[in-house]
Amino acid sequence: MRDLARFDRVVQARIDAALVRFAATGHGDVKSLKDRPGELRLRVGKWRVFFCLEPPDLIRVLGIDNCGEAY
């Protein structure tokens, strides 16, 4: 998995904006992962952000990867 700091600033900003939008509105290209209970996937362009929701209001990012290498 890749660390967010390893991406260029444009990709970092897109991923950050997508996570903030999801946190604020619940909108985004998000799916539950069938083989990983409790984990979700957010699609941001060619990148996949894997995360879980932790009450009361925390999004824990588990990893970010290129869609070709993510699954």
Secondary structure as UniProt FT lines:
FT   HELIX           4..6
FT   HELIX           9..25
FT   STRAND          30..32
FT   TURN            34..35
FT   TURN            37..38
FT   STRAND          39..44
FT   TURN            45..46
FT   STRAND          47..54
FT   TURN            55..57
FT   STRAND          58..66
FT   TURN            67..69
//
